[in-house]
């Protein structure tokens, strides 16, 4: 065998893994931006604009203070933004054996490249979150100079958090208490951002200085640790797997990702509800449990319900067609979301052994979807009755007609 | 000089598993860490390969201290884990090239040794295979080839015979003996004591995180009032 057979060099290892991951992300993003998702995005964007316009006309001060819900929204939005752009190391389990002797190269080469790339990613994420928040900032009393300073604060804080993540990978002491370390990071980050939104020039200046100091100290700490620190592989691999799992879980919302489709959570709190729903048919019991415990099942339907309700509450009361259109689309998306459960259950040998009558299974499955989408419609209607009143009847009638239409003409054809 | 472990204290999240543990593995010797589950064997190995937080004591290899010279220490080490761990996306040959490169060793001078090992474990001709096509035993053989292909001063093996066929077990014993003859210190854990007495120079019996016995197979048997023929019954 020739030496040329091998193309990966240690100093190129990070770049090679990063490129592979980016290629994979690109592949999944192509699947994400399909027709259905683009329609959903357009509606969500339209809904956000409606919510924004309707909020602009209202007095949003909090309990008659100088603070408004705009500030609160800005704070929450930027805090959520800080969750994005984490350290991407792409470490793998086999590194613990094959790269254990290359610690020097890993700490001073591989991790350095990982940090640089992650900083770039973090910068892109934070900029995107900040730019999206500009319409909110416009409704606060922050000047544009202050807004720019706020952006700097976010960048400093995120840099400090990234440096902290690197430090945790090369210090066995920090690695022992990952949760405590993360909590300290987050507490400091959130207090800093909150201080900034306090709308006081002195507090603002202190927050800016504090964020800079936070980043500086973390950079210094990591540099100091790198002198004698070696990669704590257990922690490094766990962190990389967690990041990979987050990516795959996101992709698995709209595409088949190997090893991700069967992810389940116990969700003990749903036991009472499952017992209450207690179906006589064993197949129905199986399916409802699969949907309730899957990470891409009823939890997503619940989130869709919240988003849908917010959208409907923001719609102009005179636009009846919009209420009907959004309701129909939500029902369709919900059914489409749950449809793959039939095929996935069929792929399990047990399903075939235990339930051999295909016609009964198809009937039971479509009945479950009909029941769930009826509950979905009912929940939307109740929310509208409570908060809006007028359009509840439109939502209820459109919902039930769409349910029947989607169930009989779409679902039943798809599972045959 | 070999491996020196002095007054080692280690554990997890505030729980001390090993306290005041001292032993050595001289160059050219094969030493087996034995003990019941939970005695601290894995924790000890983890510390020796530099994956764990030292709460006290020191570990050094040929004079290189793990805490103050971690990079130099780890360069001298090869490790075979209990379960094979491979990269899904790398071929067998790519794994071996990577291992040599991580140890800073030249492909050209070491590749004939690699080919010899591949042939010994009947992996020749499979250099371009991905791990998905290997059985568990074959994966374990890849780990062995990778570890024996590099020049190391300390070879650490966690349960060496798991998943290996009888022929591969014999070859592994021969390789360990050869490695020791060439001056490498070999530290391993095993539960197969009767088999171990064929190739192990010294046993370290771990009980509750401490060495309760150190010596030859005969001495180990005597210390537990057993005969040398029934080491597998040591704990019964």
Contacts between the chains, C-beta under 8 A, distances in Angstrom:
chain1	res1	chain2	res2	distance
A	1	B	93	5.7
A	1	B	111	7.7
A	1	B	115	7.9
A	1	B	127	5.5
A	3	B	97	7.8
A	3	B	107	5.3
A	3	B	108	7.3
A	3	B	111	7.7
A	5	B	93	5.7
A	5	B	94	7.6
A	5	B	97	7.8
A	5	B	127	7.8
A	5	B	128	7.8
A	6	B	93	6.6
A	6	B	94	5.4
A	6	B	97	3.9
A	6	B	98	7.7
A	6	B	107	7.9
A	8	B	90	7.7
A	8	B	94	6.7
A	8	B	98	6.9
A	9	B	101	7.0
A	10	B	98	7.6
A	10	B	101	5.4
A	10	B	102	6.6
A	20	B	89	7.6
A	92	B	87	6.1
A	93	B	85	5.0
A	94	B	85	4.7
A	94	B	86	5.4
A	94	B	87	4.7
A	94	B	95	7.9
A	96	B	51	7.1
A	96	B	81	7.4
A	96	B	85	6.7
A	97	B	79	6.0
A	97	B	80	7.6
A	97	B	81	5.9
A	97	B	85	5.5
A	97	B	143	6.9
A	97	B	146	7.5
A	98	B	87	7.4
A	98	B	95	6.6
A	98	B	98	5.3
A	98	B	99	5.3
A	98	B	102	6.0
A	98	B	146	6.9
A	99	B	98	7.6
A	99	B	102	5.1
A	100	B	49	6.5
A	100	B	50	7.5
A	100	B	51	7.8
A	100	B	74	6.1
A	100	B	77	7.0
A	100	B	79	6.1
A	100	B	102	7.5
A	101	B	74	5.0
A	101	B	75	5.2
A	101	B	76	8.0
A	101	B	77	6.1
A	101	B	78	7.6
A	101	B	102	5.0
A	101	B	103	4.9
A	101	B	104	7.8
A	101	B	150	7.8
A	102	B	101	7.7
A	102	B	102	3.9
A	102	B	103	7.7
A	102	B	104	7.9
A	103	B	50	7.8
A	103	B	70	6.2
A	103	B	71	5.2
A	103	B	74	5.1
A	104	B	71	3.9
A	105	B	102	7.8
A	172	B	52	6.6
A	172	B	53	3.4
A	172	B	54	7.8
A	173	B	53	5.9
A	175	B	53	7.5
A	176	B	12	7.6
A	176	B	13	5.8
A	176	B	53	6.1
A	177	B	13	7.5
A	228	B	67	7.5
A	228	B	68	6.8
A	228	B	70	6.4
A	229	B	70	7.9
A	230	B	50	6.0
A	230	B	70	4.4
A	230	B	71	7.2
A	230	B	74	6.9
A	232	B	51	7.0
A	233	B	51	5.6
A	234	B	51	6.5
